[in-house]
Amino acid sequence: MLAELKKKIFSSEEFQRLSVAEPSLSSPVYLRGISGSLWAFIAAYLYEEFQGQILLVVPEKDSAEKLRDDCSQLISEANVRLYAVESTHAAQTLDMTAPISQVESLKALSAQLPGIYITHAAALTIAVPPREEFMRAVIELSANTETGFEALLAKLAERGFERKPLV
C-alpha cells in the first residue's frame, strides 16, 4: 500500500517539476508550505531521482528524528542518516564518543556516500573536525573478523583514549 501511495505521489505533476530542477540541485533548494510526512516523500523522491546526498535541516531535534523515521519507511534505512546533537557551547568540537548515529553520519558524509542526511538547526552550530582528521580517527571493527588486541589498544591510545581497569 505504501509503495502504491509513493508511486502515485512521485508521478504527480508537482513532483515531476522537481526533476526539472535537477541542474540547480548542486546548490540549496528552499521549499515552503510543506508539512508533515510530505517532506519525507520529497526527500525520497530526490534521492531516488539523483542518487546523491540530500541534506535536510529542520528546526528541532524531535522533528529531525520524526523525519528520519518517515524517510526510513520510504527508502532503505541504510540510506537515511541522522545527525542530531544536544546543544553545547558553539566552540566545542565533536566528541568522538558521540552517539553512533552522529559518527556514522559524519563518516558517510566524509566518504561522499549518497543518502538522505537529516539534521536540525542547533546541530549546525557544533564544530566538527576537518574531514581528514575525522577519517584518521575512525577505527573500523567488523563482525567475524579478528583484530589484534594489542594493535587495537595502540590505535586507541594514538587517538587519546586512556586505558582504565573498568569501562
N, C-alpha and C positions, 0 to 999 in steps of 0.2 A: 504494500500500500504506500509506504514512504517513497519507494522507487518510482511509482506512478505519479505521485504528487511532485516529486523532484523533476521528473521528465516534463510534466505539464508546465511547471513554473519556468524551467530552463528554456522551453520553446516559446515562451511568451514574447510579445513584441518588445516589452521593456528590457528583458534580459538579452535579447538579440542586439539591442542598441549598445549594451556593454561590450560585446565582442567587436563592434565597430571602433570602440575607443582604444583598442589594443595598442596602437603606436604610442599613445600617451601614458601607458601603464608603467613606463620606466620612471615616471615622476608621480608624485602623490595624486590620488583621485579622491575628491571630497564628495561625499554623498550626504544628503539631508532628507528628513522626512521619512526615515525608515525606522521601524520599531520592531520589537520582539524578535522572533526567530528568523525574520526575513534577512537580517544581517548574515546569519549562517548560510542561507541559501545563496546570497550574493558572493560570499567568500568561497563557498564550494564551487560555484559556477566559474568564477575567475580562476580558481586553482585548476579545475578540470580543463578549462579552455587553454590556459597559457603555461601550465606546469612550472610555474616559477615560485618565488617567495612572495607571499601575500602577508602584509603586516596590518593588523587591525589594532587600533588604540581606542580603548573605551574609557569612560570616566572613572570607574571604580573597580576594585579588585573583584567584588562579587559579580559584577557584570562580565568581567573577563572570564571568570570561572564558568558562568552560565553559557557564554558564547562558545567556550571550548567544548562544553558538553553537547551543545547543539551541533557544532561543526563535526564532532566525532560521530554523530549519528548519520551524517550525510556523506562523509568520505572516510577512508581508513583512519582509525585513531592514531596510527603511527605517523600520519602526515599532519597532525594537529599538535602544536606546541604551545604551552602556556608559560609566560614569564610574568609571574606575579610575586611581588615582594612587599614586605611591610615597610612603612615609612621609616627612614633613618635620616641622619644628617646628610645633606647633599654632598659633602666632601668624602663620605665613607665609600670605600671601594667594595665591590662584590666579595663576599666571604666564600672561599671555595668549599666551605662546609654547608653552603646554602642548600635548600631543598632540591632534590634531584631534578624536578621539572625546570628549575632555573638553569642549572648546569647543563642539562640536556638541550634546552632551547638555545643557549649560547653556543654549545658545541655544534648543533645542527646549522645554526646561522653561520658560524665560522667555516664550516665545511661547505657552505653555499648549497645546502640541500633544499630542494623545493618543498614547500609546505605552507600551511596557514599558521602564522605566528601571532599570538594574541597577547596583548599586554594592557596595562592601564596607565593612566597619566602619571601617577606618583612613581611608578616603576621607572619611568624615563628620567627621573632625577638621580637615580643611583648610578654612580660611576662604575664602569666595568673595565677590566684590564684590556690593553691592546690585544688584538687577535692572536698575534704570535706568542705573546706571554701567556695568554689563556691556554692556547693549544699545547704549549710546553708543560703546563701544569696538569694536564689531563693524564690520568693513568687508566688504561683500559684493562679490565679484567673480564674474561669471558667464561661462561659455564662450560664444563667439560674440557677445559684446558688447564695445564699446570703452570704455575708461576712460582719461581724460586722464592722462598720465604725471605732469605737474606737480601736478595735483589729487590724485592718489594719494599722491605724495610729501608734500604738505601734510597730508593726513589722517594719514599715518603719523607725521609729526613732531608733530602735535597729540596723538597717543597715546603719545608718549615714545620713539619709535624714533629711533635715530641713523643718519645716512647714513654708510656705510662704502664704501670703494672695492671691496671684495670680500666677498661673503657666501657 
